[in-house]
Amino acid sequence: MSVRPKKGLGQHFLKDENIAKKIVLSLDEVVAGSLLEIGPGTGVLTKYLFDKYPGMHVLEIDREAWDYLQDRFPEHRDRILLGDFLKTDLFKTLDAPISVIGNFPYNISSQIFFRILEHRQKVEEVVCMIQKEVAERISSPPGSKVYGILSVLLQAFYDIEYLFQVGPGVFDPPPRVQSAVIRLRRNSVAALDCDEAKFFSVVKTGFNQRRKTLRNSLKGNFQIPDPIPKIFSMRPEQLPVDSFVELTRLLDKK
């Protein structure tokens, strides 16, 4: 039995065993809690993961791939689940701390990260392969041209490491882009020193018009303090996480 890569699901199956081993070794030793692999496809990571973490869970949206994995790993069938990660309630059932690993479909990688952020109090670590430019954006520092919404939101709660680049030739079919593997580890911030829902809104609103100063990009959604603090004359890509926290607190006073 084989699995046909489906363009609509953004499937590019990793076929290089050495890259697979390298990705698995990038994961911290899971001593307690739960491990979840997203989008296992043909199971190139899965076989190494089950060897090390037989209690892990696997979530696959493609029924053809799910059937294939059920046949390939019969002793783990009850842990190979069929479902959509973006809609799953798995985080409610898995024991914390949760580690997430996978070759994320590039067309929904941002949505996966937003889903992880929703459950940031339970997700301790993420190791994933994503499009190289997204990996660079997420791990970039303030002042970078690619620093953006996901950079700030993920860096607020995770320490992010850009691990290594992966070329298109190790996939079937080869993608038209370069790929990269990154690792996110939960930092020590239990909660931000501001209204976190408003923080998310301020970051998203600020970057939606990133060429404007924060005063001009935020004034349509928030009441700007008077007198106007200097931070409002800056552009969003200039602000590190703690400055966005400060900005949120200033807006919260109004």
Rosetta blueprint (number, residue, H / E / L):
1 M L
2 S L
3 V L
4 R L
5 P L
6 K L
7 K H
8 G H
9 L H
10 G L
11 Q L
12 H L
13 F E
14 L E
15 K L
16 D L
17 E H
18 N H
19 I H
20 A H
21 K H
22 K H
23 I H
24 V H
25 L H
26 S L
27 L L
28 D L
29 E L
30 V L
31 V L
32 A L
33 G L
34 S E
35 L E
36 L E
37 E E
38 I E
39 G L
40 P L
41 G L
42 T L
43 G L
44 V L
45 L L
46 T H
47 K H
48 Y H
49 L H
50 F H
51 D H
52 K H
53 Y L
54 P L
55 G L
56 M L
57 H E
58 V E
59 L E
60 E E
61 I L
62 D L
63 R H
64 E H
65 A H
66 W H
67 D H
68 Y H
69 L H
70 Q H
71 D H
72 R H
73 F L
74 P H
75 E H
76 H H
77 R H
78 D H
79 R H
80 I E
81 L E
82 L E
83 G L
84 D L
85 F L
86 L L
87 K L
88 T L
89 D L
90 L H
91 F H
92 K H
93 T H
94 L L
95 D L
96 A L
97 P L
98 I E
99 S E
100 V E
101 I E
102 G E
103 N E
104 F L
105 P L
106 Y H
107 N H
108 I H
109 S H
110 S H
111 Q H
112 I H
113 F H
114 F H
115 R H
116 I H
117 L H
118 E H
119 H L
120 R L
121 Q L
122 K L
123 V E
124 E E
125 E E
126 V E
127 V E
128 C E
129 M E
130 I E
131 Q E
132 K H
133 E H
134 V H
135 A H
136 E H
137 R H
138 I H
139 S H
140 S L
141 P L
142 P L
143 G L
144 S L
145 K L
146 V L
147 Y L
148 G L
149 I H
150 L H
151 S H
152 V H
153 L H
154 L H
155 Q H
156 A H
157 F H
158 Y E
159 D E
160 I E
161 E E
162 Y E
163 L E
164 F E
165 Q E
166 V E
167 G L
168 P H
169 G H
170 V H
171 F E
172 D E
173 P L
174 P L
175 P L
176 R L
177 V L
178 Q L
179 S E
180 A E
181 V E
182 I E
183 R E
184 L E
185 R E
186 R E
187 N L
188 S L
189 V L
190 A L
191 A L
192 L L
193 D L
194 C L
195 D L
196 E H
197 A H
198 K H
199 F H
200 F H
201 S H
202 V H
203 V H
204 K H
205 T H
206 G H
207 F H
208 N H
209 Q L
210 R L
211 R L
212 K L
213 T L
214 L H
215 R H
216 N H
217 S H
218 L H
219 K L
220 G L
221 N L
222 F L
223 Q L
224 I L
225 P L
226 D L
227 P L
228 I L
229 P L
230 K H
231 I H
232 F H
233 S H
234 M L
235 R L
236 P H
237 E H
238 Q H
239 L L
240 P L
241 V H
242 D H
243 S H
244 F H
245 V H
246 E H
247 L H
248 T H
249 R H
250 L H
251 L H
252 D H
253 K L
254 K L
